[in-house]
Amino acid sequence: MDRLLVVGAGPKAMAVAAKAYVLRELGLPAPRVTVVEPNAVGGNWLAAGGWTDGRHRLGTSPEKDIGFPYHSTWARGHNHAVNEAMMAFGWTAFLVERGTYAEWVDRGRPSPEHNLWAKYLQWVARRSGVEILRGSVRTIRAEGAGWRVTVADAEGGTVETEADRLMITGPGDSRRALAQHPKVLSIADFWDLAGRRQLPVSSRAAVIGGGETAGSAMDELVRHDVLTVSVISPGATIYTRGESYFENSLFSDPAKWRALSIAERRDVVRRTDRGVFSVRVQETLLADNRVHHLQGRVVRVADQGDGVALTLRNESRPDQMHAFDLVVDATGGQPLWFLDLFDEEAADLFELAVGGPLTQARIEAAIDHDLAVDGLPAKLYLPNLAGLAQGPGFPNLSCLGELSDRILAHSPAETVAAGVSAARAGSPA
């Protein structure tokens, strides 16, 4: 049986697991989905995951759930049935089962706290019956037309598992910081201290980063007793995420994306997704006169008395040094964190597929319509790097239903439809 192994039990994994369950229930071909996860389903939305304290609100509407936009193109003649069945895994179905749907509507459909979003993902996991393999991936090896993955459990034991297809999700390690310094916190350290109400008292605090990771950290810091909080980012200012129909439609339906030039695509991503704060967070910060922005890239970290000095570099002016007594590195995840997992042979195959050393630009350019790297002997899906080539919604929560469609389709719609007919007739798929 075709087996798909997913690294990370987040929204993308649950979207694929639910869609595979629906396809099987409808008598349509779908792989067996196994998810490798060291913590809990939705772990990065919980305090233990190191990316949040679980109490901050989701930046995206929860109605953009694991089936959104409910416009399946998986196989001609079956799409309506797929869409209808996926509604049973939707956010509103989750609230109805909990008995909180009316309350949510009456309160104005607020975005849920991160921990509630994690509970929704766990609910999807239970309903879909997806297999969860507890552990962390240690090595990935190419084996014929598939993959062999070594997984280490919490006790230090290892198990090897095989897969025909592999999908990698997640932002990497939240414990990384730009410097080993007692006044510089990783995002994991920050949320750990904030959750235990043990953030050190500071007069001048700084958060490095211009994206939603930094926005959530800022949203938390302004609730504490600090005199000033500076956001450090290379942009001229802190941008608000575009939330009009025109921006959102590109995320929900990537059909128009291929018609845009690379420069136009980069501009859309820059204005709407990378290096931007959500509207809700921005409104909170605008009302607080302790919040300031410093433009530049941090190029040096040094002791200064009881604090830490950051040197900021800008192309148009000399380097500037600013002193703080608390710094949070909230630059976000590492897009290529997973490359260290590949053994030498698999890495060589990867380099051959993308045409050179494994840089982010080469990998992004090599991602095909199905969100897999073109040219590899076995499917390797990298939705977090598919934004530039395939659409800005794939790396985030904006079109999880479209994401699962593309990953679970073996071939163009005509071939899939033929396979469905064969399966319905009892022939091997």
TORKOL-4160 file (C-alpha; in steps of 0.2 Angstrom, whole numbers, padded with zeros to 4 digits, m for minus):
429
<pt num="1" X="0000" Y="0000" Z="0000"/>
<pt num="2" X="0006" Y="0017" Z="m0004"/>
<pt num="3" X="0013" Y="0025" Z="0012"/>
<pt num="4" X="0015" Y="0044" Z="0015"/>
<pt num="5" X="0026" Y="0049" Z="0030"/>
<pt num="6" X="0024" Y="0066" Z="0037"/>
<pt num="7" X="0036" Y="0075" Z="0048"/>
<pt num="8" X="0027" Y="0086" Z="0061"/>
<pt num="9" X="0009" Y="0084" Z="0067"/>
<pt num="10" X="0003" Y="0102" Z="0063"/>
<pt num="11" X="m0011" Y="0109" Z="0052"/>
<pt num="12" X="m0003" Y="0103" Z="0036"/>
<pt num="13" X="m0001" Y="0085" Z="0042"/>
<pt num="14" X="m0019" Y="0085" Z="0049"/>
<pt num="15" X="m0026" Y="0092" Z="0032"/>
<pt num="16" X="m0018" Y="0078" Z="0023"/>
<pt num="17" X="m0023" Y="0065" Z="0035"/>
<pt num="18" X="m0041" Y="0070" Z="0035"/>
<pt num="19" X="m0042" Y="0071" Z="0016"/>
<pt num="20" X="m0034" Y="0054" Z="0015"/>
<pt num="21" X="m0047" Y="0047" Z="0027"/>
<pt num="22" X="m0062" Y="0055" Z="0017"/>
<pt num="23" X="m0055" Y="0048" Z="0000"/>
<pt num="24" X="m0054" Y="0030" Z="0008"/>
<pt num="25" X="m0072" Y="0032" Z="0015"/>
<pt num="26" X="m0078" Y="0037" Z="m0002"/>
<pt num="27" X="m0069" Y="0022" Z="m0010"/>
<pt num="28" X="m0056" Y="0032" Z="m0019"/>
<pt num="29" X="m0037" Y="0029" Z="m0018"/>
<pt num="30" X="m0027" Y="0037" Z="m0005"/>
<pt num="31" X="m0011" Y="0033" Z="0004"/>
<pt num="32" X="m0009" Y="0027" Z="0022"/>
<pt num="33" X="m0003" Y="0042" Z="0032"/>
<pt num="34" X="0009" Y="0041" Z="0046"/>
<pt num="35" X="0014" Y="0056" Z="0056"/>
<pt num="36" X="0031" Y="0058" Z="0065"/>
<pt num="37" X="0029" Y="0069" Z="0080"/>
<pt num="38" X="0040" Y="0071" Z="0096"/>
<pt num="39" X="0027" Y="0080" Z="0106"/>
<pt num="40" X="0008" Y="0082" Z="0104"/>
<pt num="41" X="m0003" Y="0085" Z="0089"/>
<pt num="42" X="m0003" Y="0104" Z="0086"/>
<pt num="43" X="0013" Y="0105" Z="0098"/>
<pt num="44" X="0019" Y="0121" Z="0091"/>
<pt num="45" X="0003" Y="0129" Z="0096"/>
<pt num="46" X="0005" Y="0124" Z="0114"/>
<pt num="47" X="0017" Y="0131" Z="0127"/>
<pt num="48" X="0028" Y="0115" Z="0127"/>
<pt num="49" X="0032" Y="0117" Z="0109"/>
<pt num="50" X="0042" Y="0133" Z="0112"/>
<pt num="51" X="0034" Y="0145" Z="0099"/>
<pt num="52" X="0020" Y="0152" Z="0110"/>
<pt num="53" X="0013" Y="0151" Z="0127"/>
<pt num="54" X="m0004" Y="0145" Z="0120"/>
<pt num="55" X="m0014" Y="0160" Z="0126"/>
<pt num="56" X="m0011" Y="0171" Z="0111"/>
<pt num="57" X="m0023" Y="0172" Z="0097"/>
<pt num="58" X="m0022" Y="0164" Z="0080"/>
<pt num="59" X="m0017" Y="0177" Z="0067"/>
<pt num="60" X="m0028" Y="0169" Z="0053"/>
<pt num="61" X="m0047" Y="0166" Z="0054"/>
<pt num="62" X="m0051" Y="0149" Z="0061"/>
<pt num="63" X="m0063" Y="0146" Z="0046"/>
<pt num="64" X="m0048" Y="0144" Z="0036"/>
<pt num="65" X="m0047" Y="0127" Z="0043"/>
<pt num="66" X="m0040" Y="0110" Z="0037"/>
<pt num="67" X="m0053" Y="0109" Z="0023"/>
<pt num="68" X="m0052" Y="0127" Z="0017"/>
<pt num="69" X="m0056" Y="0133" Z="0003"/>
<pt num="70" X="m0067" Y="0117" Z="0000"/>
<pt num="71" X="m0064" Y="0118" Z="m0018"/>
<pt num="72" X="m0057" Y="0101" Z="m0022"/>
<pt num="73" X="m0051" Y="0097" Z="m0039"/>
<pt num="74" X="m0044" Y="0080" Z="m0034"/>
<pt num="75" X="m0055" Y="0070" Z="m0047"/>
<pt num="76" X="m0068" Y="0074" Z="m0059"/>
<pt num="77" X="m0085" Y="0069" Z="m0054"/>
<pt num="78" X="m0081" Y="0066" Z="m0036"/>
<pt num="79" X="m0076" Y="0084" Z="m0030"/>
<pt num="80" X="m0093" Y="0088" Z="m0022"/>
<pt num="81" X="m0093" Y="0073" Z="m0012"/>
<pt num="82" X="m0075" Y="0076" Z="m0006"/>
<pt num="83" X="m0079" Y="0094" Z="m0001"/>
<pt num="84" X="m0095" Y="0089" Z="0008"/>
<pt num="85" X="m0086" Y="0075" Z="0018"/>
<pt num="86" X="m0072" Y="0087" Z="0023"/>
<pt num="87" X="m0085" Y="0098" Z="0031"/>
<pt num="88" X="m0086" Y="0085" Z="0045"/>
<pt num="89" X="m0068" Y="0090" Z="0049"/>
<pt num="90" X="m0071" Y="0109" Z="0049"/>
<pt num="91" X="m0069" Y="0122" Z="0063"/>
<pt num="92" X="m0087" Y="0124" Z="0065"/>
<pt num="93" X="m0090" Y="0105" Z="0066"/>
<pt num="94" X="m0077" Y="0105" Z="0080"/>
<pt num="95" X="m0087" Y="0119" Z="0089"/>
<pt num="96" X="m0104" Y="0111" Z="0086"/>
<pt num="97" X="m0097" Y="0095" Z="0094"/>
<pt num="98" X="m0090" Y="0105" Z="0109"/>
<pt num="99" X="m0107" Y="0114" Z="0111"/>
<pt num="100" X="m0099" Y="0131" Z="0109"/>
<pt num="101" X="m0103" Y="0136" Z="0091"/>
<pt num="102" X="m0117" Y="0148" Z="0096"/>
<pt num="103" X="m0106" Y="0156" Z="0109"/>
<pt num="104" X="m0092" Y="0158" Z="0096"/>
<pt num="105" X="m0104" Y="0166" Z="0083"/>
<pt num="106" X="m0112" Y="0178" Z="0096"/>
<pt num="107" X="m0095" Y="0184" Z="0102"/>
<pt num="108" X="m0091" Y="0189" Z="0084"/>
<pt num="109" X="m0082" Y="0174" Z="0078"/>
<pt num="110" X="m0065" Y="0178" Z="0087"/>
<pt num="111" X="m0049" Y="0170" Z="0082"/>
<pt num="112" X="m0046" Y="0156" Z="0095"/>
<pt num="113" X="m0031" Y="0156" Z="0107"/>
<pt num="114" X="m0017" Y="0145" Z="0101"/>
<pt num="115" X="m0020" Y="0131" Z="0113"/>
<pt num="116" X="m0038" Y="0129" Z="0107"/>
<pt num="117" X="m0032" Y="0128" Z="0089"/>
<pt num="118" X="m0021" Y="0114" Z="0095"/>
<pt num="119" X="m0036" Y="0105" Z="0102"/>
<pt num="120" X="m0045" Y="0107" Z="0086"/>
<pt num="121" X="m0030" Y="0098" Z="0077"/>
<pt num="122" X="m0030" Y="0085" Z="0090"/>
<pt num="123" X="m0049" Y="0082" Z="0087"/>
<pt num="124" X="m0045" Y="0080" Z="0068"/>
<pt num="125" X="m0032" Y="0068" Z="0072"/>
<pt num="126" X="m0044" Y="0057" Z="0082"/>
<pt num="127" X="m0058" Y="0058" Z="0069"/>
<pt num="128" X="m0046" Y="0053" Z="0055"/>
<pt num="129" X="m0038" Y="0039" Z="0065"/>
<pt num="130" X="m0021" Y="0045" Z="0058"/>
<pt num="131" X="m0006" Y="0035" Z="0064"/>
<pt num="132" X="0005" Y="0045" Z="0075"/>
<pt num="133" X="0023" Y="0039" Z="0077"/>
<pt num="134" X="0030" Y="0047" Z="0093"/>
<pt num="135" X="0048" Y="0052" Z="0091"/>
<pt num="136" X="0060" Y="0064" Z="0081"/>
<pt num="137" X="0067" Y="0060" Z="0064"/>
<pt num="138" X="0086" Y="0057" Z="0065"/>
<pt num="139" X="0091" Y="0052" Z="0047"/>
<pt num="140" X="0083" Y="0051" Z="0030"/>
<pt num="141" X="0090" Y="0040" Z="0017"/>
<pt num="142" X="0084" Y="0037" Z="m0001"/>
<pt num="143" X="0080" Y="0019" Z="m0005"/>
<pt num="144" X="0075" Y="0015" Z="m0023"/>
<pt num="145" X="0058" Y="0024" Z="m0027"/>
<pt num="146" X="0055" Y="0028" Z="m0008"/>
<pt num="147" X="0063" Y="0034" Z="0008"/>
<pt num="148" X="0070" Y="0025" Z="0024"/>
<pt num="149" X="0068" Y="0036" Z="0039"/>
<pt num="150" X="0076" Y="0033" Z="0056"/>
<pt num="151" X="0065" Y="0039" Z="0071"/>
<pt num="152" X="0072" Y="0041" Z="0089"/>
<pt num="153" X="0059" Y="0040" Z="0103"/>
<pt num="154" X="0060" Y="0049" Z="0120"/>
<pt num="155" X="0069" Y="0035" Z="0128"/>
<pt num="156" X="0083" Y="0035" Z="0116"/>
<pt num="157" X="0078" Y="0020" Z="0106"/>
<pt num="158" X="0077" Y="0020" Z="0087"/>
<pt num="159" X="0066" Y="0013" Z="0074"/>
<pt num="160" X="0067" Y="0013" Z="0055"/>
<pt num="161" X="0052" Y="0015" Z="0044"/>
<pt num="162" X="0049" Y="0015" Z="0026"/>
<pt num="163" X="0038" Y="0027" Z="0015"/>
<pt num="164" X="0034" Y="0029" Z="m0003"/>
<pt num="165" X="0032" Y="0048" Z="m0001"/>
<pt num="166" X="0039" Y="0060" Z="0012"/>
<pt num="167" X="0032" Y="0077" Z="0017"/>
<pt num="168" X="0042" Y="0088" Z="0029"/>
<pt num="169" X="0033" Y="0102" Z="0039"/>
<pt num="170" X="0037" Y="0113" Z="0054"/>
<pt num="171" X="0049" Y="0128" Z="0057"/>
<pt num="172" X="0063" Y="0119" Z="0065"/>
<pt num="173" X="0071" Y="0122" Z="0082"/>
<pt num="174" X="0063" Y="0136" Z="0093"/>
<pt num="175" X="0078" Y="0136" Z="0105"/>
<pt num="176" X="0090" Y="0144" Z="0093"/>
<pt num="177" X="0096" Y="0162" Z="0097"/>
<pt num="178" X="0108" Y="0173" Z="0087"/>
<pt num="179" X="0120" Y="0173" Z="0102"/>
<pt num="180" X="0124" Y="0164" Z="0118"/>
<pt num="181" X="0122" Y="0178" Z="0130"/>
<pt num="182" X="0112" Y="0178" Z="0147"/>
<pt num="183" X="0102" Y="0194" Z="0141"/>
<pt num="184" X="0098" Y="0186" Z="0124"/>
<pt num="185" X="0083" Y="0174" Z="0124"/>
<pt num="186" X="0078" Y="0162" Z="0111"/>
<pt num="187" X="0059" Y="0162" Z="0107"/>
<pt num="188" X="0058" Y="0146" Z="0117"/>
<pt num="189" X="0066" Y="0153" Z="0132"/>
<pt num="190" X="0055" Y="0169" Z="0131"/>
<pt num="191" X="0039" Y="0159" Z="0131"/>
<pt num="192" X="0045" Y="0147" Z="0145"/>
<pt num="193" X="0049" Y="0162" Z="0156"/>
<pt num="194" X="0033" Y="0172" Z="0151"/>
<pt num="195" X="0022" Y="0156" Z="0154"/>
<pt num="196" X="0030" Y="0155" Z="0172"/>
<pt num="197" X="0028" Y="0173" Z="0175"/>
<pt num="198" X="0047" Y="0174" Z="0177"/>
<pt num="199" X="0052" Y="0186" Z="0163"/>
<pt num="200" X="0066" Y="0197" Z="0170"/>
<pt num="201" X="0062" Y="0215" Z="0174"/>
<pt num="202" X="0069" Y="0226" Z="0160"/>
<pt num="203" X="0069" Y="0245" Z="0156"/>
<pt num="204" X="0075" Y="0243" Z="0138"/>
<pt num="205" X="0069" Y="0227" Z="0129"/>
<pt num="206" X="0071" Y="0223" Z="0111"/>
<pt num="207" X="0063" Y="0210" Z="0099"/>
<pt num="208" X="0072" Y="0205" Z="0084"/>
<pt num="209" X="0061" Y="0201" Z="0069"/>
<pt num="210" X="0047" Y="0208" Z="0059"/>
<pt num="211" X="0035" Y="0193" Z="0057"/>
<pt num="212" X="0021" Y="0185" Z="0067"/>
<pt num="213" X="0034" Y="0176" Z="0079"/>
<pt num="214" X="0040" Y="0194" Z="0083"/>
<pt num="215" X="0023" Y="0201" Z="0084"/>
<pt num="216" X="0017" Y="0188" Z="0096"/>
<pt num="217" X="0032" Y="0191" Z="0107"/>
<pt num="218" X="0029" Y="0210" Z="0106"/>
<pt num="219" X="0011" Y="0207" Z="0111"/>
<pt num="220" X="0016" Y="0198" Z="0126"/>
<pt num="221" X="0030" Y="0210" Z="0131"/>
<pt num="222" X="0019" Y="0225" Z="0132"/>
<pt num="223" X="0009" Y="0217" Z="0145"/>
<pt num="224" X="0024" Y="0217" Z="0157"/>
<pt num="225" X="0032" Y="0231" Z="0166"/>
<pt num="226" X="0045" Y="0238" Z="0153"/>
<pt num="227" X="0049" Y="0256" Z="0150"/>
<pt num="228" X="0053" Y="0254" Z="0131"/>
<pt num="229" X="0051" Y="0240" Z="0119"/>
<pt num="230" X="0060" Y="0241" Z="0102"/>
<pt num="231" X="0056" Y="0230" Z="0087"/>
<pt num="232" X="0072" Y="0227" Z="0076"/>
<pt num="233" X="0070" Y="0223" Z="0058"/>
<pt num="234" X="0078" Y="0227" Z="0041"/>
<pt num="235" X="0062" Y="0235" Z="0034"/>
<pt num="236" X="0059" Y="0254" Z="0034"/>
<pt num="237" X="0045" Y="0251" Z="0046"/>
<pt num="238" X="0034" Y="0237" Z="0053"/>
<pt num="239" X="0021" Y="0232" Z="0040"/>
<pt num="240" X="0003" Y="0226" Z="0043"/>
<pt num="241" X="m0002" Y="0211" Z="0035"/>
<pt num="242" X="m0014" Y="0215" Z="0020"/>
<pt num="243" X="m0031" Y="0208" Z="0023"/>
<pt num="244" X="m0042" Y="0214" Z="0009"/>
<pt num="245" X="m0051" Y="0203" Z="m0003"/>
<pt num="246" X="m0038" Y="0205" Z="m0016"/>
<pt num="247" X="m0023" Y="0200" Z="m0005"/>
<pt num="248" X="m0033" Y="0186" Z="0003"/>
<pt num="249" X="m0039" Y="0178" Z="m0013"/>
<pt num="250" X="m0021" Y="0175" Z="m0019"/>
<pt num="251" X="m0019" Y="0165" Z="m0003"/>
<pt num="252" X="m0035" Y="0155" Z="m0005"/>
<pt num="253" X="m0035" Y="0152" Z="m0023"/>
<pt num="254" X="m0017" Y="0151" Z="m0031"/>
<pt num="255" X="m0024" Y="0149" Z="m0048"/>
<pt num="256" X="m0018" Y="0166" Z="m0053"/>
<pt num="257" X="m0001" Y="0164" Z="m0045"/>
<pt num="258" X="0008" Y="0156" Z="m0060"/>
<pt num="259" X="0003" Y="0172" Z="m0071"/>
<pt num="260" X="0013" Y="0183" Z="m0060"/>
<pt num="261" X="0032" Y="0187" Z="m0063"/>
<pt num="262" X="0044" Y="0181" Z="m0049"/>
<pt num="263" X="0047" Y="0199" Z="m0045"/>
<pt num="264" X="0028" Y="0202" Z="m0043"/>
<pt num="265" X="0027" Y="0186" Z="m0032"/>
<pt num="266" X="0041" Y="0191" Z="m0021"/>
<pt num="267" X="0032" Y="0208" Z="m0018"/>
<pt num="268" X="0016" Y="0200" Z="m0014"/>
<pt num="269" X="0024" Y="0189" Z="m0001"/>
<pt num="270" X="0034" Y="0203" Z="0006"/>
<pt num="271" X="0018" Y="0214" Z="0008"/>
<pt num="272" X="0007" Y="0201" Z="0015"/>
<pt num="273" X="0016" Y="0186" Z="0024"/>
<pt num="274" X="0034" Y="0188" Z="0028"/>
<pt num="275" X="0040" Y="0202" Z="0039"/>
<pt num="276" X="0022" Y="0208" Z="0044"/>
<pt num="277" X="0012" Y="0209" Z="0059"/>
<pt num="278" X="m0006" Y="0204" Z="0060"/>
<pt num="279" X="m0019" Y="0218" Z="0060"/>
<pt num="280" X="m0024" Y="0214" Z="0078"/>
<pt num="281" X="m0007" Y="0214" Z="0085"/>
<pt num="282" X="m0002" Y="0230" Z="0076"/>
<pt num="283" X="m0017" Y="0239" Z="0083"/>
<pt num="284" X="m0012" Y="0234" Z="0101"/>
<pt num="285" X="0006" Y="0240" Z="0098"/>
<pt num="286" X="0000" Y="0257" Z="0089"/>
<pt num="287" X="m0009" Y="0262" Z="0105"/>
<pt num="288" X="0007" Y="0259" Z="0116"/>
<pt num="289" X="0019" Y="0273" Z="0117"/>
<pt num="290" X="0033" Y="0262" Z="0124"/>
<pt num="291" X="0034" Y="0253" Z="0107"/>
<pt num="292" X="0047" Y="0259" Z="0094"/>
<pt num="293" X="0055" Y="0252" Z="0078"/>
<pt num="294" X="0074" Y="0251" Z="0074"/>
<pt num="295" X="0079" Y="0248" Z="0056"/>
<pt num="296" X="0094" Y="0236" Z="0053"/>
<pt num="297" X="0101" Y="0219" Z="0054"/>
<pt num="298" X="0110" Y="0214" Z="0069"/>
<pt num="299" X="0128" Y="0210" Z="0065"/>
<pt num="300" X="0136" Y="0210" Z="0082"/>
<pt num="301" X="0132" Y="0206" Z="0100"/>
<pt num="302" X="0143" Y="0212" Z="0114"/>
<pt num="303" X="0142" Y="0214" Z="0133"/>
<pt num="304" X="0139" Y="0232" Z="0139"/>
<pt num="305" X="0139" Y="0233" Z="0158"/>
<pt num="306" X="0124" Y="0223" Z="0165"/>
<pt num="307" X="0116" Y="0223" Z="0148"/>
<pt num="308" X="0120" Y="0219" Z="0130"/>
<pt num="309" X="0124" Y="0230" Z="0115"/>
<pt num="310" X="0118" Y="0226" Z="0098"/>
<pt num="311" X="0126" Y="0233" Z="0082"/>
<pt num="312" X="0113" Y="0237" Z="0068"/>
<pt num="313" X="0119" Y="0238" Z="0050"/>
<pt num="314" X="0110" Y="0248" Z="0036"/>
<pt num="315" X="0116" Y="0250" Z="0019"/>
<pt num="316" X="0113" Y="0269" Z="0018"/>
<pt num="317" X="0121" Y="0274" Z="0035"/>
<pt num="318" X="0135" Y="0269" Z="0047"/>
<pt num="319" X="0133" Y="0255" Z="0059"/>
<pt num="320" X="0123" Y="0260" Z="0075"/>
<pt num="321" X="0125" Y="0252" Z="0092"/>
<pt num="322" X="0110" Y="0251" Z="0104"/>
<pt num="323" X="0110" Y="0244" Z="0122"/>
<pt num="324" X="0097" Y="0234" Z="0130"/>
<pt num="325" X="0094" Y="0224" Z="0146"/>
<pt num="326" X="0083" Y="0210" Z="0137"/>
<pt num="327" X="0083" Y="0204" Z="0119"/>
<pt num="328" X="0072" Y="0191" Z="0111"/>
<pt num="329" X="0077" Y="0183" Z="0095"/>
<pt num="330" X="0061" Y="0181" Z="0086"/>
<pt num="331" X="0067" Y="0180" Z="0069"/>
<pt num="332" X="0057" Y="0164" Z="0067"/>
<pt num="333" X="0060" Y="0147" Z="0060"/>
<pt num="334" X="0074" Y="0140" Z="0049"/>
<pt num="335" X="0067" Y="0136" Z="0032"/>
<pt num="336" X="0081" Y="0123" Z="0028"/>
<pt num="337" X="0082" Y="0115" Z="0045"/>
<pt num="338" X="0078" Y="0098" Z="0038"/>
<pt num="339" X="0093" Y="0097" Z="0027"/>
<pt num="340" X="0104" Y="0090" Z="0041"/>
<pt num="341" X="0093" Y="0075" Z="0042"/>
<pt num="342" X="0098" Y="0069" Z="0024"/>
<pt num="343" X="0112" Y="0056" Z="0023"/>
<pt num="344" X="0126" Y="0060" Z="0010"/>
<pt num="345" X="0118" Y="0050" Z="m0004"/>
<pt num="346" X="0101" Y="0057" Z="m0002"/>
<pt num="347" X="0109" Y="0075" Z="m0001"/>
<pt num="348" X="0118" Y="0071" Z="m0017"/>
<pt num="349" X="0101" Y="0066" Z="m0026"/>
<pt num="350" X="0093" Y="0082" Z="m0019"/>
<pt num="351" X="0107" Y="0093" Z="m0026"/>
<pt num="352" X="0106" Y="0084" Z="m0043"/>
<pt num="353" X="0087" Y="0087" Z="m0043"/>
<pt num="354" X="0089" Y="0106" Z="m0040"/>
<pt num="355" X="0104" Y="0109" Z="m0050"/>
<pt num="356" X="0117" Y="0113" Z="m0037"/>
<pt num="357" X="0121" Y="0116" Z="m0019"/>
<pt num="358" X="0105" Y="0116" Z="m0008"/>
<pt num="359" X="0101" Y="0134" Z="m0006"/>
<pt num="360" X="0083" Y="0140" Z="m0002"/>
<pt num="361" X="0082" Y="0149" Z="m0019"/>
<pt num="362" X="0086" Y="0133" Z="m0029"/>
<pt num="363" X="0074" Y="0122" Z="m0018"/>
<pt num="364" X="0060" Y="0135" Z="m0020"/>
<pt num="365" X="0062" Y="0135" Z="m0039"/>
<pt num="366" X="0062" Y="0116" Z="m0040"/>
<pt num="367" X="0045" Y="0114" Z="m0031"/>
<pt num="368" X="0032" Y="0107" Z="m0043"/>
<pt num="369" X="0013" Y="0109" Z="m0044"/>
<pt num="370" X="0011" Y="0094" Z="m0032"/>
<pt num="371" X="0022" Y="0103" Z="m0019"/>
<pt num="372" X="0036" Y="0090" Z="m0022"/>
<pt num="373" X="0054" Y="0093" Z="m0027"/>
<pt num="374" X="0055" Y="0090" Z="m0046"/>
<pt num="375" X="0068" Y="0077" Z="m0052"/>
<pt num="376" X="0069" Y="0066" Z="m0036"/>
<pt num="377" X="0066" Y="0048" Z="m0038"/>
<pt num="378" X="0053" Y="0048" Z="m0024"/>
<pt num="379" X="0041" Y="0061" Z="m0019"/>
<pt num="380" X="0048" Y="0074" Z="m0006"/>
<pt num="381" X="0034" Y="0087" Z="m0002"/>
<pt num="382" X="0040" Y="0104" Z="0005"/>
<pt num="383" X="0025" Y="0115" Z="0007"/>
<pt num="384" X="0034" Y="0127" Z="0018"/>
<pt num="385" X="0045" Y="0131" Z="0003"/>
<pt num="386" X="0031" Y="0131" Z="m0010"/>
<pt num="387" X="0025" Y="0149" Z="m0008"/>
<pt num="388" X="0036" Y="0157" Z="m0022"/>
<pt num="389" X="0033" Y="0144" Z="m0035"/>
<pt num="390" X="0015" Y="0138" Z="m0031"/>
<pt num="391" X="0006" Y="0151" Z="m0021"/>
<pt num="392" X="0008" Y="0161" Z="m0005"/>
<pt num="393" X="m0005" Y="0151" Z="0005"/>
<pt num="394" X="0004" Y="0134" Z="0005"/>
<pt num="395" X="0017" Y="0138" Z="0018"/>
<pt num="396" X="0004" Y="0144" Z="0031"/>
<pt num="397" X="m0014" Y="0141" Z="0035"/>
<pt num="398" X="m0022" Y="0149" Z="0020"/>
<pt num="399" X="m0027" Y="0135" Z="0009"/>
<pt num="400" X="m0025" Y="0118" Z="0018"/>
<pt num="401" X="m0038" Y="0110" Z="0007"/>
<pt num="402" X="m0029" Y="0114" Z="m0009"/>
<pt num="403" X="m0013" Y="0108" Z="m0001"/>
<pt num="404" X="m0020" Y="0091" Z="0003"/>
<pt num="405" X="m0028" Y="0090" Z="m0014"/>
<pt num="406" X="m0011" Y="0093" Z="m0023"/>
<pt num="407" X="m0001" Y="0081" Z="m0011"/>
<pt num="408" X="m0014" Y="0067" Z="m0012"/>
<pt num="409" X="m0016" Y="0067" Z="m0031"/>
<pt num="410" X="m0004" Y="0055" Z="m0040"/>
<pt num="411" X="m0006" Y="0063" Z="m0057"/>
<pt num="412" X="m0016" Y="0075" Z="m0067"/>
<pt num="413" X="m0035" Y="0075" Z="m0065"/>
<pt num="414" X="m0038" Y="0064" Z="m0081"/>
<pt num="415" X="m0027" Y="0050" Z="m0075"/>
<pt num="416" X="m0033" Y="0051" Z="m0057"/>
<pt num="417" X="m0051" Y="0050" Z="m0063"/>
<pt num="418" X="m0047" Y="0034" Z="m0073"/>
<pt num="419" X="m0039" Y="0027" Z="m0057"/>
<pt num="420" X="m0054" Y="0031" Z="m0047"/>
<pt num="421" X="m0065" Y="0022" Z="m0060"/>
<pt num="422" X="m0053" Y="0007" Z="m0060"/>
<pt num="423" X="m0054" Y="0007" Z="m0041"/>
<pt num="424" X="m0073" Y="0007" Z="m0041"/>
<pt num="425" X="m0073" Y="m0007" Z="m0053"/>
<pt num="426" X="m0062" Y="m0018" Z="m0041"/>
<pt num="427" X="m0046" Y="m0016" Z="m0051"/>
<pt num="428" X="m0030" Y="m0013" Z="m0043"/>
<pt num="429" X="m0026" Y="0006" Z="m0042"/>
